[in-house]
Amino acid sequence: MLIGVLYKLAILGGGQMGEALLGGLIDAKWASPAEIVVAEIHEGRREQLAQRYGVRVTDDGAEAARQSETVLLAVKPQDMEAVLDSISRVVTEEHLVISIAAGIPIAHIEERLADRVAVVRIMPNSPALVREGVAALAAGSHANPRHVSHAEEILSKVGRTVRLPEKHLDAVTGLSGTGPAYVFFLAEMLIEAGVGVGLPRDVAAELTVQTLLGAARMLRETGKHPVELREMVTSPGGTTAAAMRVLERAGVRSAFLDAVRAATERSRELAAGNSGQR
Ligand SMILES: NC(=O)c1ccc[n+]([C@@H]2O[C@H](COP(=O)([O-])OP(=O)(O)OC[C@H]3O[C@@H](n4cnc5c(N)ncnc54)[C@H](OP(=O)(O)O)[C@@H]3O)[C@@H](O)[C@H]2O)c1
């Protein structure tokens, strides 16, 4: 336990993700508002968060980190250098540092902090905003299982979690990090298609969104393989068979394989740019 610690958690960066986690943690009673401090550079945003959640807010990230057990880095990747600089002298091996910044390798964070500081890197996704996120966690070289469980507990308040070695985080970025955009794109196309076959746009949107939600819940709740669920609704010579034939012929399957690969590669390139190798 750190001497003089006031807070369980400091969130550095009170943006979309910072707020999603803050809301999830307070709702789940993981901590009381008095046990969380948010460091954010915009005054208006600080006031908003203080009013909405009753947490302490500050513009001094270093002081917030010094006074907290766990430090969550939730600024944009391009702001990470400044944040790491500011906390490098106050964070000790008594702290746990959790980073959700895309593409910033653990080794890079560890290098910028004092020796033996525990770091856990997370790749979350945007449905965390509605507490249906999924996040992959990778442990740094000084993070023990207790640190990882602690990070997992925090992220579990806004969705599900998986543990993976850091080398897989680019693939996670390509699949679930970028994934919501694939689903939004699919929704956009289905709505257009619905309008194309004569439905009013609002009706097409309602049918599309509920179909995506219902199908996702069927996948999760039945635990069945997607092929099995698809076969359940595909009768010989029927409508689904006709539609699937068109999708396969158009190369949709290979387009998805290529898209996830492209996003994974791009994540790898961005991470290389952030590791001081360029
Ligand atoms: N949103 C997602 O879906 C998602 C998914 C996966 C990973 N992530 C990761 O989550 C992190 C946060 O993303 P976000 O979407 O929440 O970003 P965001 O909404 O821009 O939030 C970051 C906030 O931190 C502020 N800030 C910048 N420098 C600061 C400093 N030194 N001290 C305190 N606050 C500072 C920013 O101000 P300015 O606006 O002036 O910069 C902004 O208000 C990113 O690193 C991103 O890679 C996000």
The ligand as an ORCA input file, in Angstrom:
! r2SCAN-3c Opt
* xyz 0 1
  N     -12.391      5.290    -28.335
  C     -12.148      4.038    -28.708
  O     -12.966      3.355    -29.311
  C     -10.836      3.364    -28.362
  C     -10.649      2.000    -28.684
  C      -9.432      1.407    -28.334
  C      -8.446      2.151    -27.702
  N      -8.671      3.460    -27.415
  C      -7.610      4.210    -26.777
  O      -8.116      4.926    -25.674
  C      -7.376      6.136    -25.530
  C      -8.354      7.261    -25.299
  O      -9.205      7.346    -26.426
  P     -10.498      8.286    -26.403
  O     -11.303      7.951    -27.612
  O     -11.136      8.238    -25.057
  O      -9.780      9.725    -26.607
  P     -10.337     11.167    -26.244
  O     -11.827     11.162    -26.232
  O      -9.608     12.136    -27.104
  O      -9.879     11.352    -24.704
  C      -8.617     11.759    -24.270
  C      -8.783     13.018    -23.410
  O      -7.547     13.286    -22.728
  C      -7.232     14.671    -22.901
  N      -5.785     14.862    -22.702
  C      -4.811     15.010    -23.635
  N      -3.604     15.142    -23.035
  C      -3.820     15.079    -21.703
  C      -2.972     15.175    -20.562
  N      -1.659     15.377    -20.673
  N      -3.530     15.044    -19.328
  C      -4.854     14.850    -19.195
  N      -5.724     14.778    -20.245
  C      -5.214     14.893    -21.481
  C      -7.730     14.942    -24.290
  O      -7.764     16.301    -24.613
  P      -7.599     16.712    -26.221
  O      -8.897     16.331    -26.836
  O      -7.333     18.166    -26.206
  O      -6.449     15.921    -26.760
  C      -9.094     14.262    -24.242
  O     -10.048     15.068    -23.572
  C      -6.543      6.326    -26.792
  O      -5.173      6.135    -26.510
  C      -7.038      5.256    -27.726
  O      -5.981      4.696    -28.489
  C      -9.843      4.090    -27.733
*
